[in-house]
Amino acid sequence: MKIAIIAYSCRQGGGLIQTIHLLKALASVAQDDEFLLICPEGCGFEKIDLPAGSRLHVYSDPHTLWPRLKFEYITLPRIVRQYQPDIIFGPGNSGVFRPSAPQVLYIRQAYLFYDKKHFPNMPLRSYLRLLLLKHQMNAYVKRSSWIFCQTSVVKERFSEKYNFPKDRVTVSGFPVPKEISISNDFEIPAVFDKTGDNFYVLLLTRHMPHRNPGVLIPLCKRYAAQLRERNIRFIITLDHQEGGPSKEFLQDVAKGGFEDLITNVGRLGRQDIVPHLKSSQMLWHPTLLECMSTAYIEAMTLEVPIFTSNMDFARYVCDDAAVYYDPWDIDDIFKQLMVMRNKPELRQQLIDAGKEQLKKREKFPGNWDEVAMKLLDRFRNIVKGNIKHH
């Protein structure tokens, strides 16, 4: 098969890491297949060892509105059409509007099917961009043969939102990241003082409209005395150099006098996640929307208890491996946090439940090759005509 892979929008965070893992696996299990990989510049795609005969088209223009629109509506369709693919694959939520071959999308953008309650502080410019993405998605799905996603929650929500047949949506699952290991061979980061009775809560998150680390400010304002009494310390991972909401958050920490409760260690590289997670008593993931967050999987793999929002995506991934709270109720957050702090036997139960969760292969395949094989089998069935174009 000739597969046109449209990945130019996969540039950062989990979407980038997951896409690179997936494309490496596709390349490793490919048989007589060749790729046209359309990717962003400088994100690591150029290092993928593609099958013989494959081509690479690097998008190097700015990722601002007008250059992207010109590319999406004019340049991209021409590139794909000239390649004459047997199938078009969009691993980053996007494809082409008038595909010249059957098209398959991989959906990993939860903003597309959760309402504004889940991202209340999104800047107007970003919200307008989201409205455009939703408009574009309506056009993509009308001309797509199949959809892949990571969870049954995404399947249900996406199918309902875009009126796409559920029997044309495949849940692929999400493999445990290989770089996350249970090994205790690491140095405890300096931010963790193990000489006292401190209870360290790690918020492994960036400051994005849905990730919600800002919930710490009202929590500390209302319950600072109780948090100090129980020696609870929050470790956050915001980029020190980032302005906007991150800068405002850190200023609020200083203004409120919460530096003893909240410590920012900066954005962590992949090599730093293990020591910070393993040195914490629990992971707090305050996110309000996700498709499949790797933070949950990392915590379960490293045997760290999970504290998170009572949302469908979180319960699907974690099940009994987390304590849940109402994300819009500060009092409930504090109440459940104290349950986590005061019950070490509960934390052990969560760890044990996480181990059992990771054994569920329908949710967590053994490796990316399994996911890639499922994709290629579906591609071949579509190309052979066993599945008609939607």
C-alpha positions in Angstrom: 0.0 0.0 0.0 0.9 3.6 -0.5 -0.1 5.4 2.6 -0.2 9.2 2.9 0.4 10.1 6.5 -0.7 13.6 7.5 1.1 14.5 10.7 2.1 18.1 10.3 0.0 19.2 13.2 1.7 16.8 15.7 4.2 19.2 17.3 4.3 18.9 21.1 3.3 17.1 24.2 1.7 13.7 24.3 0.4 14.0 20.8 3.9 14.3 19.4 5.4 11.5 21.5 2.5 9.2 20.7 2.6 9.9 17.0 6.3 9.2 16.7 5.9 5.9 18.6 3.0 4.9 16.4 4.8 5.8 13.1 8.0 4.0 14.2 5.8 0.9 14.8 4.0 1.3 11.5 7.4 1.4 9.7 8.6 -1.7 11.6 5.6 -3.9 10.8 5.0 -2.6 7.3 5.3 -5.3 4.6 5.2 -4.0 1.0 4.0 -0.6 2.2 5.5 2.8 1.6 4.7 6.1 3.2 4.4 9.8 2.3 5.0 11.4 5.7 3.9 15.0 5.9 5.3 16.3 9.2 6.4 19.4 11.1 10.0 20.6 11.0 12.4 19.8 13.9 10.1 17.6 15.9 11.9 14.3 15.4 9.9 12.8 12.5 13.0 13.1 10.2 14.7 10.5 12.4 12.1 7.8 11.8 13.5 4.9 9.6 10.7 4.8 6.9 10.1 1.8 4.6 12.0 1.7 1.3 10.5 4.0 -1.3 8.9 6.3 1.2 9.0 10.1 1.0 9.2 12.9 3.5 7.5 16.3 3.1 8.5 18.7 5.9 6.1 21.5 6.8 8.4 24.5 7.6 6.1 27.5 7.5 4.8 29.1 10.6 2.0 27.4 12.5 0.0 30.6 12.6 -3.5 30.8 11.2 -3.1 32.0 7.6 0.0 29.9 6.6 -1.7 26.8 8.1 -5.0 27.5 6.2 -3.2 28.0 2.9 -1.4 24.7 3.5 -4.5 22.8 4.6 -6.8 24.0 1.8 -4.3 24.4 -1.2 -0.9 22.9 -0.7 -1.7 19.7 1.2 -4.5 18.4 -1.2 -2.1 18.9 -4.1 0.8 17.0 -2.4 -1.5 14.1 -1.5 -3.2 13.9 -4.9 0.2 13.9 -6.7 1.3 11.0 -4.5 -1.7 8.9 -5.5 -2.0 7.0 -2.2 -4.1 3.9 -1.7 -5.2 5.3 1.7 -4.8 8.6 3.7 -4.1 8.4 7.4 -4.4 11.4 9.8 -2.7 10.4 13.1 -3.2 14.0 14.5 -7.0 14.5 14.2 -6.8 15.9 10.6 -6.8 14.7 7.0 -7.8 16.4 3.8 -11.2 17.9 3.0 -11.6 16.2 -0.4 -9.5 13.0 -0.2 -8.5 11.3 -3.4 -8.4 7.9 -1.6 -10.2 6.4 1.5 -9.3 8.3 4.6 -8.7 7.1 8.2 -8.4 9.5 11.2 -6.9 9.0 14.6 -8.7 11.2 17.1 -6.6 12.5 20.1 -8.0 15.9 20.7 -10.5 16.0 23.5 -11.4 19.7 23.0 -13.3 18.5 19.9 -16.0 16.8 21.9 -16.1 18.3 25.4 -18.1 21.5 26.1 -16.6 24.8 27.4 -17.3 23.9 31.0 -14.1 21.7 30.8 -11.9 24.6 29.6 -13.4 27.7 31.2 -10.4 30.0 31.0 -9.4 29.4 27.3 -8.3 32.7 25.7 -10.6 34.1 23.1 -8.1 33.6 20.3 -7.6 30.0 21.2 -11.4 29.4 21.5 -11.9 30.9 18.0 -9.3 28.5 16.7 -11.1 25.6 18.4 -14.3 26.6 16.6 -12.5 26.5 13.3 -11.1 23.0 14.2 -14.6 21.7 15.0 -15.8 23.1 11.7 -13.0 21.4 9.9 -13.6 18.1 11.7 -17.2 18.1 10.5 -15.8 18.2 6.9 -13.1 15.5 7.6 -15.5 13.0 9.1 -18.0 13.3 6.2 -15.3 12.0 3.9 -13.6 9.5 6.2 -14.0 5.7 6.0 -12.9 4.9 9.6 -11.9 6.4 12.9 -9.3 5.2 15.4 -9.2 6.4 19.0 -7.7 5.3 22.3 -10.7 4.7 24.6 -14.3 3.7 24.5 -15.1 7.1 26.1 -13.7 8.9 23.1 -15.6 6.5 20.8 -18.9 7.3 22.4 -18.4 11.0 22.7 -16.9 11.5 19.2 -19.5 9.4 17.5 -22.3 11.3 19.2 -20.8 14.7 18.6 -20.0 14.2 14.9 -22.8 11.7 14.0 -20.2 9.1 12.9 -21.2 5.4 12.9 -19.9 3.6 16.0 -19.3 0.4 14.0 -16.7 2.4 12.0 -14.7 3.4 15.1 -11.9 1.2 16.5 -10.5 1.6 20.1 -6.8 1.0 19.7 -5.8 1.3 23.4 -2.5 2.9 24.6 0.7 1.0 25.4 2.7 1.7 28.5 5.6 4.0 27.7 8.8 2.0 27.4 10.8 4.7 29.1 8.8 4.4 32.3 10.3 1.7 34.5 9.6 0.6 38.0 13.3 0.5 38.8 14.4 2.3 42.0 17.8 3.1 40.6 17.5 6.9 40.7 18.6 9.8 42.8 15.8 11.5 44.8 15.4 15.1 43.5 16.5 17.8 45.9 13.0 19.3 46.2 11.9 16.2 48.3 12.9 16.4 51.9 12.7 12.9 53.2 13.8 13.7 56.8 10.4 14.9 58.0 6.8 13.9 57.7 6.1 15.7 54.5 3.5 14.4 52.2 4.4 15.2 48.6 1.7 15.6 46.0 3.0 15.9 42.4 1.0 17.8 39.8 2.6 16.6 36.6 1.0 19.2 34.3 1.4 22.2 32.1 -0.8 25.3 32.5 -3.3 24.7 29.8 -7.1 25.6 29.8 -8.1 22.1 30.7 -5.2 20.9 32.9 -6.4 23.2 35.8 -3.3 23.5 38.1 -4.8 26.9 39.1 -7.2 25.0 41.4 -4.3 25.0 43.9 -4.8 28.7 44.6 -8.4 28.7 46.0 -7.5 25.4 47.8 -4.6 27.0 49.6 -6.5 30.2 50.3 -9.3 28.3 52.0 -7.3 25.5 53.7 -3.7 26.7 54.1 -3.7 26.1 57.9 -4.9 22.5 57.5 -2.5 21.7 54.7 0.4 23.0 56.7 -0.7 21.1 59.8 -0.7 17.9 57.8 2.6 18.7 56.1 1.2 18.5 52.6 3.5 19.9 49.9 2.5 20.4 46.3 5.2 20.0 43.6 4.2 21.5 40.2 5.9 21.4 36.8 5.2 24.7 35.0 7.7 26.1 32.6 9.7 28.8 34.3 10.1 30.7 31.1 6.5 30.6 30.0 4.5 33.8 30.4 0.7 34.2 30.5 -1.3 31.9 32.8 1.9 30.2 34.2 3.5 33.5 35.1 0.2 34.7 36.7 -0.1 31.5 38.7 3.4 31.8 40.1 2.7 35.4 41.0 -0.5 34.3 42.8 1.6 31.7 44.8 3.9 34.5 45.9 1.2 37.0 46.7 -0.7 34.4 48.7 2.4 33.4 50.7 2.1 29.8 49.6 5.7 29.2 48.7 6.0 26.7 51.5 3.0 24.8 50.2 3.7 25.0 46.4 7.1 24.4 44.8 7.6 24.7 41.0 10.4 22.5 39.7 9.9 23.5 36.1 9.0 21.5 33.1 10.4 17.9 33.4 12.1 16.0 30.7 11.2 12.4 30.1 14.2 11.3 32.1 13.0 13.3 35.1 9.5 11.9 35.4 10.4 8.6 37.1 12.4 10.1 40.0 9.8 12.8 40.7 6.9 10.4 40.5 8.5 7.7 42.6 9.6 10.3 45.2 6.0 11.5 45.6 3.3 10.1 47.9 0.7 10.6 45.1 0.0 12.0 41.7 -2.7 14.7 41.5 -4.0 15.1 37.9 -6.5 18.0 38.0 -7.3 17.8 34.3 -10.9 18.5 33.2 -10.7 16.7 29.8 -8.5 14.2 28.1 -8.5 11.4 25.6 -5.9 9.2 27.2 -3.4 10.9 29.6 0.0 9.2 29.9 0.3 10.6 33.5 -2.3 8.0 34.7 -0.4 5.2 33.0 3.0 6.4 34.3 1.6 6.6 37.9 0.1 3.1 37.8 3.3 1.7 36.3 5.5 3.3 38.9 3.1 2.3 41.7 2.0 5.8 42.7 -1.6 6.4 44.0 -3.7 8.7 41.8 -6.0 11.6 42.8 -8.0 13.0 39.9 -11.2 14.6 38.7 -14.4 12.5 38.7 -14.7 12.4 34.9 -15.5 9.6 32.4 -12.1 9.6 30.8 -10.3 9.3 34.2 -12.6 6.4 35.4 -12.1 4.5 32.1 -8.3 4.6 32.5 -7.9 4.3 36.3 -11.1 2.5 37.4 -10.3 1.5 41.1 -6.8 2.8 40.9 -7.7 6.4 41.9 -9.6 8.6 44.4 -12.0 10.9 42.6 -13.4 14.3 43.5 -15.8 16.9 42.1 -13.4 19.2 40.2 -15.8 22.2 40.6 -16.1 21.8 44.4 -13.1 23.1 46.4 -14.5 21.6 49.6 -14.8 18.1 48.1 -11.3 18.4 46.7 -9.9 19.1 50.2 -12.1 16.4 51.7 -10.8 13.7 49.3 -7.3 15.0 49.5 -7.4 14.5 53.3 -8.7 10.9 52.8 -5.6 10.2 50.7 -3.3 11.9 53.2 -4.7 10.0 56.2 -5.2 6.5 54.9 -1.9 4.8 53.9 -3.8 1.5 53.5 -6.0 3.2 50.9 -3.0 4.4 49.0 -1.7 0.8 48.9 -5.1 -0.4 47.6 -4.9 2.1 44.8 -1.4 0.9 43.9 -2.6 -2.7 43.8 -5.6 -1.8 41.7 -3.3 0.1 39.2 -1.2 -3.1 38.7 -4.4 -5.0 37.8 -5.6 -2.2 35.5 -2.4 -2.4 33.4 -3.0 -6.1 32.8 -6.1 -5.2 30.7 -4.8 -5.6 27.2 -8.0 -4.1 25.6 -7.0 -0.8 27.3 -3.2 -1.2 27.4 -1.7 -3.2 24.5 1.7 -4.7 25.1 3.5 -2.4 22.6 3.0 0.0 19.8 3.5 -2.8 17.2 0.1 -4.3 18.3 -1.6 -0.9 17.6 0.2 -0.6 14.3 -0.8 -4.0 13.1 -4.4 -3.3 13.9 -4.2 -0.1 11.9 -2.6 -1.8 8.9 -5.1 -4.6 8.9 -7.9 -2.1 8.8 -6.2 -0.1 6.0 -5.9 -3.3 3.9 -9.5 -4.2 4.3 -10.5 -0.7 3.3 -8.3 -0.7 0.2 -9.5 -4.1 -0.8 -13.0 -2.8 -0.8 -14.2 -4.9 2.1 -15.1 -1.6 3.8 -16.8 1.0 1.6 -15.9 4.6 1.6 -18.0 6.6 4.2 
